[in-house]
Amino acid sequence: MDGFLDRFEIEQKFQNDAWQRILLSDFATTLLSEERPFPCIFGEGGMITINPGQADVNDPANLIFEILPEQGSIEVQRDAPGKLHDWHKHDTDETLIIVGGAVRFFWENGERTCKPGDVINLPAGDRHGSEALDDGATYLIALRRLALALT
Protein backbone atom coordinates (compact mmCIF):
# COMPACT_ATOMS: atom_id res chain seq x y z
CA MET A 1 0.00 0.00 0.00
CA ASP A 2 1.35 3.38 -0.92
CA GLY A 3 2.20 5.58 2.04
CA PHE A 4 2.18 2.76 4.59
CA LEU A 5 5.05 0.89 6.21
CA ASP A 6 4.74 -2.88 6.04
CA ARG A 7 6.04 -5.16 8.80
CA PHE A 8 9.34 -5.78 6.96
CA GLU A 9 9.95 -2.02 6.60
CA ILE A 10 9.11 -1.49 10.26
CA GLU A 11 11.47 -4.24 11.37
CA GLN A 12 14.23 -2.85 9.17
CA LYS A 13 13.67 0.64 10.55
CA PHE A 14 13.57 -0.51 14.16
CA GLN A 15 15.94 -3.46 14.46
CA ASN A 16 15.70 -6.32 16.98
CA ASP A 17 11.97 -5.79 17.65
CA ALA A 18 12.81 -2.63 19.63
CA TRP A 19 10.44 -0.81 17.24
CA GLN A 20 7.50 -2.03 19.32
CA ARG A 21 8.52 0.34 22.11
CA ILE A 22 9.63 3.36 20.08
CA LEU A 23 7.42 6.24 18.99
CA LEU A 24 8.56 8.21 15.94
CA SER A 25 6.64 10.92 14.17
CA ASP A 26 6.73 9.42 10.65
CA PHE A 27 5.66 6.03 12.02
CA ALA A 28 2.77 7.66 13.91
CA THR A 29 1.64 9.54 10.80
CA THR A 30 1.65 6.34 8.77
CA LEU A 31 -0.32 4.32 11.30
CA LEU A 32 -2.87 7.05 12.02
CA SER A 33 -3.96 7.65 8.45
CA GLU A 34 -7.74 7.96 8.11
CA GLU A 35 -7.54 5.22 5.45
CA ARG A 36 -6.27 2.66 7.93
CA PRO A 37 -9.20 0.84 9.62
CA PHE A 38 -7.51 0.20 12.97
CA PRO A 39 -5.08 3.02 13.77
CA CYS A 40 -2.43 2.11 16.27
CA ILE A 41 0.68 3.60 17.73
CA PHE A 42 3.50 2.06 19.68
CA GLY A 43 4.17 4.02 22.84
CA GLU A 44 6.20 3.59 25.97
CA GLY A 45 3.98 0.91 27.49
CA GLY A 46 2.90 -0.93 24.35
CA MET A 47 0.43 -0.39 21.55
CA ILE A 48 -2.41 2.11 21.78
CA THR A 49 -5.19 1.11 19.39
CA ILE A 50 -8.23 3.08 18.32
CA ASN A 51 -10.86 0.94 16.65
CA PRO A 52 -13.45 3.20 14.97
CA GLY A 53 -17.04 2.00 15.31
CA GLN A 54 -16.05 -1.31 16.92
CA ALA A 55 -18.63 -1.21 19.72
CA ASP A 56 -22.40 -1.32 19.20
CA VAL A 57 -23.60 1.60 21.31
CA ASN A 58 -27.22 1.18 20.17
CA ASP A 59 -27.75 -1.50 22.84
CA PRO A 60 -26.04 -0.04 25.94
CA ALA A 61 -27.27 -2.73 28.35
CA ASN A 62 -25.78 -5.50 26.21
CA LEU A 63 -22.54 -3.55 25.80
CA ILE A 64 -22.22 -3.06 29.57
CA PHE A 65 -22.76 -6.76 30.27
CA GLU A 66 -20.30 -7.66 27.50
CA ILE A 67 -17.48 -5.66 29.09
CA LEU A 68 -18.17 -6.27 32.79
CA PRO A 69 -15.55 -8.50 34.40
CA GLU A 70 -16.66 -11.69 36.17
CA GLN A 71 -16.05 -9.85 39.43
CA GLY A 72 -15.76 -6.09 39.62
CA SER A 73 -17.01 -3.05 37.79
CA ILE A 74 -16.55 -0.62 34.95
CA GLU A 75 -16.64 3.17 35.13
CA VAL A 76 -19.10 5.41 33.30
CA GLN A 77 -17.53 8.82 32.69
CA ARG A 78 -19.37 11.95 31.54
CA ASP A 79 -17.34 15.00 30.59
CA ALA A 80 -18.86 18.44 29.99
CA PRO A 81 -17.87 20.28 26.80
CA GLY A 82 -14.26 21.44 27.05
CA LYS A 83 -13.38 19.15 29.99
CA LEU A 84 -9.66 18.48 29.74
CA HIS A 85 -7.88 15.44 31.15
CA ASP A 86 -4.33 16.70 30.75
CA TRP A 87 -1.29 14.47 30.20
CA HIS A 88 -1.32 11.43 32.49
CA LYS A 89 -0.73 7.68 32.54
CA HIS A 90 -2.16 4.69 34.35
CA ASP A 91 -0.67 1.74 36.22
CA THR A 92 -3.04 -0.72 34.51
CA ASP A 93 -4.28 -1.29 30.97
CA GLU A 94 -7.56 0.48 30.17
CA THR A 95 -10.18 0.28 27.46
CA LEU A 96 -12.42 3.26 26.72
CA ILE A 97 -15.62 2.94 24.69
CA ILE A 98 -17.14 6.21 23.51
CA VAL A 99 -20.94 6.01 23.87
CA GLY A 100 -21.96 9.65 23.35
CA GLY A 101 -20.58 12.96 22.13
CA ALA A 102 -16.98 13.19 20.96
CA VAL A 103 -13.55 13.44 22.52
CA ARG A 104 -10.18 14.59 21.21
CA PHE A 105 -7.81 11.87 22.37
CA PHE A 106 -4.11 12.69 22.28
CA TRP A 107 -0.81 10.93 23.01
CA GLU A 108 2.87 11.52 22.24
CA ASN A 109 3.10 12.78 18.62
CA GLY A 110 -0.56 12.24 17.73
CA GLU A 111 -4.24 12.87 18.30
CA ARG A 112 -7.58 11.69 16.96
CA THR A 113 -11.24 12.61 17.38
CA CYS A 114 -13.19 9.66 18.76
CA LYS A 115 -16.96 9.27 18.42
CA PRO A 116 -19.67 6.84 19.60
CA GLY A 117 -18.69 3.24 18.96
CA ASP A 118 -14.95 3.94 18.93
CA VAL A 119 -12.85 1.76 21.23
CA ILE A 120 -9.52 2.98 22.63
CA ASN A 121 -7.14 0.41 24.15
CA LEU A 122 -4.51 2.02 26.40
CA PRO A 123 -1.53 0.06 27.68
CA ALA A 124 -0.35 0.76 31.21
CA GLY A 125 2.30 3.46 31.31
CA ASP A 126 1.45 5.30 28.06
CA ARG A 127 1.10 9.09 28.43
CA HIS A 128 -2.13 10.40 26.97
CA GLY A 129 -4.91 12.90 27.54
CA SER A 130 -8.32 13.88 26.24
CA GLU A 131 -10.67 16.81 25.81
CA ALA A 132 -14.45 16.59 25.46
CA LEU A 133 -15.67 18.41 22.35
CA ASP A 134 -18.74 20.62 21.75
CA ASP A 135 -21.41 18.17 22.96
CA GLY A 136 -19.30 16.74 25.77
CA ALA A 137 -18.47 13.05 25.90
CA THR A 138 -19.72 9.95 27.66
CA TYR A 139 -17.65 6.79 27.73
CA LEU A 140 -17.21 3.48 29.49
CA ILE A 141 -13.86 2.60 31.07
CA ALA A 142 -12.78 -0.98 31.70
CA LEU A 143 -9.63 -1.36 33.80
CA ARG A 144 -8.19 -3.98 31.48
CA ARG A 145 -7.62 -4.54 27.77
CA LEU A 146 -10.78 -5.80 26.08
CA ALA A 147 -11.07 -7.93 22.98
CA LEU A 148 -14.49 -7.03 21.62
CA ALA A 149 -16.06 -8.73 18.63
CA LEU A 150 -16.26 -6.37 15.67
CA THR A 151 -19.74 -4.99 14.97
C-alpha positions as CSV (number, residue, x, y, z in Angstrom):
1,M,0.0,0.0,0.0
2,D,1.4,3.4,-0.9
3,G,2.2,5.6,2.0
4,F,2.2,2.8,4.6
5,L,5.1,0.9,6.2
6,D,4.7,-2.9,6.0
7,R,6.0,-5.2,8.8
8,F,9.3,-5.8,7.0
9,E,10.0,-2.0,6.6
10,I,9.1,-1.5,10.3
11,E,11.5,-4.2,11.4
12,Q,14.2,-2.9,9.2
13,K,13.7,0.6,10.6
14,F,13.6,-0.5,14.2
15,Q,15.9,-3.5,14.5
16,N,15.7,-6.3,17.0
17,D,12.0,-5.8,17.6
18,A,12.8,-2.6,19.6
19,W,10.4,-0.8,17.2
20,Q,7.5,-2.0,19.3
21,R,8.5,0.3,22.1
22,I,9.6,3.4,20.1
23,L,7.4,6.2,19.0
24,L,8.6,8.2,15.9
25,S,6.6,10.9,14.2
26,D,6.7,9.4,10.6
27,F,5.7,6.0,12.0
28,A,2.8,7.7,13.9
29,T,1.6,9.5,10.8
30,T,1.6,6.3,8.8
31,L,-0.3,4.3,11.3
32,L,-2.9,7.0,12.0
33,S,-4.0,7.6,8.4
34,E,-7.7,8.0,8.1
35,E,-7.5,5.2,5.4
36,R,-6.3,2.7,7.9
37,P,-9.2,0.8,9.6
38,F,-7.5,0.2,13.0
39,P,-5.1,3.0,13.8
40,C,-2.4,2.1,16.3
41,I,0.7,3.6,17.7
42,F,3.5,2.1,19.7
43,G,4.2,4.0,22.8
44,E,6.2,3.6,26.0
45,G,4.0,0.9,27.5
46,G,2.9,-0.9,24.4
47,M,0.4,-0.4,21.5
48,I,-2.4,2.1,21.8
49,T,-5.2,1.1,19.4
50,I,-8.2,3.1,18.3
51,N,-10.9,0.9,16.6
52,P,-13.5,3.2,15.0
53,G,-17.0,2.0,15.3
54,Q,-16.0,-1.3,16.9
55,A,-18.6,-1.2,19.7
56,D,-22.4,-1.3,19.2
57,V,-23.6,1.6,21.3
58,N,-27.2,1.2,20.2
59,D,-27.7,-1.5,22.8
60,P,-26.0,0.0,25.9
61,A,-27.3,-2.7,28.3
62,N,-25.8,-5.5,26.2
63,L,-22.5,-3.5,25.8
64,I,-22.2,-3.1,29.6
65,F,-22.8,-6.8,30.3
66,E,-20.3,-7.7,27.5
67,I,-17.5,-5.7,29.1
68,L,-18.2,-6.3,32.8
69,P,-15.5,-8.5,34.4
70,E,-16.7,-11.7,36.2
71,Q,-16.1,-9.8,39.4
72,G,-15.8,-6.1,39.6
73,S,-17.0,-3.0,37.8
74,I,-16.5,-0.6,35.0
75,E,-16.6,3.2,35.1
76,V,-19.1,5.4,33.3
77,Q,-17.5,8.8,32.7
78,R,-19.4,11.9,31.5
79,D,-17.3,15.0,30.6
80,A,-18.9,18.4,30.0
81,P,-17.9,20.3,26.8
82,G,-14.3,21.4,27.1
83,K,-13.4,19.2,30.0
84,L,-9.7,18.5,29.7
85,H,-7.9,15.4,31.1
86,D,-4.3,16.7,30.8
87,W,-1.3,14.5,30.2
88,H,-1.3,11.4,32.5
89,K,-0.7,7.7,32.5
90,H,-2.2,4.7,34.3
91,D,-0.7,1.7,36.2
92,T,-3.0,-0.7,34.5
93,D,-4.3,-1.3,31.0
94,E,-7.6,0.5,30.2
95,T,-10.2,0.3,27.5
96,L,-12.4,3.3,26.7
97,I,-15.6,2.9,24.7
98,I,-17.1,6.2,23.5
99,V,-20.9,6.0,23.9
100,G,-22.0,9.6,23.3
101,G,-20.6,13.0,22.1
102,A,-17.0,13.2,21.0
103,V,-13.6,13.4,22.5
104,R,-10.2,14.6,21.2
105,F,-7.8,11.9,22.4
106,F,-4.1,12.7,22.3
107,W,-0.8,10.9,23.0
108,E,2.9,11.5,22.2
109,N,3.1,12.8,18.6
110,G,-0.6,12.2,17.7
111,E,-4.2,12.9,18.3
112,R,-7.6,11.7,17.0
113,T,-11.2,12.6,17.4
114,C,-13.2,9.7,18.8
115,K,-17.0,9.3,18.4
116,P,-19.7,6.8,19.6
117,G,-18.7,3.2,19.0
118,D,-15.0,3.9,18.9
119,V,-12.9,1.8,21.2
120,I,-9.5,3.0,22.6
121,N,-7.1,0.4,24.1
122,L,-4.5,2.0,26.4
123,P,-1.5,0.1,27.7
124,A,-0.3,0.8,31.2
125,G,2.3,3.5,31.3
126,D,1.5,5.3,28.1
127,R,1.1,9.1,28.4
128,H,-2.1,10.4,27.0
129,G,-4.9,12.9,27.5
130,S,-8.3,13.9,26.2
131,E,-10.7,16.8,25.8
132,A,-14.4,16.6,25.5
133,L,-15.7,18.4,22.4
134,D,-18.7,20.6,21.8
135,D,-21.4,18.2,23.0
136,G,-19.3,16.7,25.8
137,A,-18.5,13.0,25.9
138,T,-19.7,9.9,27.7
139,Y,-17.6,6.8,27.7
140,L,-17.2,3.5,29.5
141,I,-13.9,2.6,31.1
142,A,-12.8,-1.0,31.7
143,L,-9.6,-1.4,33.8
144,R,-8.2,-4.0,31.5
145,R,-7.6,-4.5,27.8
146,L,-10.8,-5.8,26.1
147,A,-11.1,-7.9,23.0
148,L,-14.5,-7.0,21.6
149,A,-16.1,-8.7,18.6
150,L,-16.3,-6.4,15.7
151,T,-19.7,-5.0,15.0
